[in-house]
Amino acid sequence: MSNILHTPDPAALRLGTMLPEPFVVVERNEETADTFTLTLCPAGEGAARSFEPGQFNMLYAFGTGESAISISGSPEKTEGLVHTIRRVGTVTSALDRLVLGDVVGVRGPFGSPWPMNEARGRDLVFVSGGIGLAPLRPAILHALAHREDYGRIVILAGARSAPDVIYHEQLHSWMEESGVEVKLTVDQAGSGWHHHVGVVTTLIPRARFDSSNAIAMVCGPEIMMRFTAMELARAGLSDDQIFVTLERNMKCAVGICGHCQFGPGFICRDGPVFRFDRIRHWFSQREI
Ligand SMILES: Cc1cc2nc3c(=O)[nH]c(=O)nc-3n(C[C@H](O)[C@H](O)[C@H](O)COP(=O)(O)OP(=O)(O)OC[C@H]3O[C@@H](n4cnc5c(N)ncnc54)[C@H](O)[C@@H]3O)c2cc1C
């Protein structure tokens, strides 16, 4: 399975040193009960960082440790790094305790991007589960900022329940954009929910896109991505039109330590964004 490997960009590796640089929390928003968004700016004379949609940073909560967190802001706006984080354990809980003015260490950006160039002139289908919308948001914002470069934009977002939907207001503002179709679904609907109910894959047959000329970008739990790839195939997309982003426990983020090994590759160096045909074999294996 040597085709899993793309050649890492040496410049990107040089940029991503092992030394975290200090960034200050300049904005904080609560997304859901366990998910929050931090905007970080370089402390002192530090330089702003540009990134490509799909890339991630290592965020270091001083005295606690580091976590890989995708960049979820607009790639057009480099003045602040935006990260949406779900509190699951030690490091993310420490990041959750940060308030305005606190300092966090940043290494990055790392990793492979969503295929925004390859997708030019084609319809874009974004499919997310839960916080999976966060790593997709830079790609959506890029496509909206370069509307003339892309065909229809379809955004299909699923969550467990209405209070678990992140970027709620922004999703509704995207619904107003011409040529953009946004469909939301939850597993369990409460009163006042006016969108769909059911798993996100059920939205795929209802969406309008040209499957012969579309690129799909998918992010969510692995089981969700597996069923989404199957449903996209039923809709007419081939595996080389589908891109997914993978997560594994990550330490160095520069392809040295091996914590995030996936088949013959490393997610930090060869991913996290993969074309589905290149990982299909490994994706279906347990414990990989
Ligand atoms: C490339 C990449 C991008 C990511 N982007 C985001 C993001 O944008 N927002 C976000 O909230 N999280 C993101 N994550 C996941 C995030 O890195 C982990 O949730 C975080 O490192 C957990 O650290 P912790 O110390 O809080 O939890 P721990 O105390 O280490 O673990 C708590 C629980 O979470 C599990 N866990 C730990 N790391 C992961 C992981 N990577 N995937 C699945 N389960 C894990 C552990 O097994 C354990 O059950 C990303 C991960 C990767 C690899």
The ligand as a Gaussian input file, in Angstrom:
#p B3LYP/6-31G(d) Opt

LIG

0 1
 C       -5.073000      15.708000      13.200000
 C       -5.989000      15.837000      14.390000
 C       -6.870000      16.903000      14.438000
 C       -7.722000      17.040000      15.534000
 N       -8.565000      18.107000      15.575000
 C       -9.339000      18.306000      16.654000
 C      -10.161000      19.460000      16.756000
 O      -10.225000      20.308000      15.854000
 N      -10.897000      19.613000      17.880000
 C      -10.870000      18.682000      18.908000
 O      -11.559000      18.882000      19.912000
 N      -10.108000      17.577000      18.831000
 C       -9.342000      17.377000      17.749000
 N       -8.536000      16.272000      17.689000
 C       -8.586000      15.284000      18.792000
 C       -7.738000      15.781000      19.953000
 O       -6.358000      15.754000      19.568000
 C       -7.935000      14.867000      21.152000
 O       -9.276000      14.906000      21.561000
 C       -7.073000      15.327000      22.305000
 O       -5.701000      15.136000      22.013000
 C       -7.411000      14.555000      23.548000
 O       -6.455000      14.947000      24.524000
 P       -6.840000      14.947000      26.086000
 O       -5.561000      15.023000      26.841000
 O       -7.868000      15.970000      26.349000
 O       -7.525000      13.548000      26.263000
 P       -6.855000      12.208000      26.886000
 O       -6.864000      12.400000      28.381000
 O       -5.558000      11.942000      26.242000
 O       -7.901000      11.160000      26.433000
 C       -9.303000      11.223000      26.742000
 C      -10.041000      10.211000      25.873000
 O       -9.979000      10.626000      24.490000
 C       -9.361000       9.608000      23.694000
 N       -8.525000      10.265000      22.696000
 C       -7.386000      10.956000      22.907000
 N       -6.912000      11.437000      21.763000
 C       -7.766000      11.040000      20.796000
 C       -7.839000      11.220000      19.402000
 N       -6.917000      11.907000      18.721000
 N       -8.880000      10.675000      18.731000
 C       -9.820000       9.969000      19.391000
 N       -9.815000       9.767000      20.703000
 C       -8.807000      10.292000      21.405000
 C       -8.537000       8.790000      24.678000
 O       -8.346000       7.478000      24.190000
 C       -9.414000       8.826000      25.904000
 O      -10.471000       7.889000      25.809000
 C       -7.695000      16.090000      16.590000
 C       -6.802000      15.012000      16.522000
 C       -5.953000      14.885000      15.434000
 C       -5.007000      13.743000      15.391000

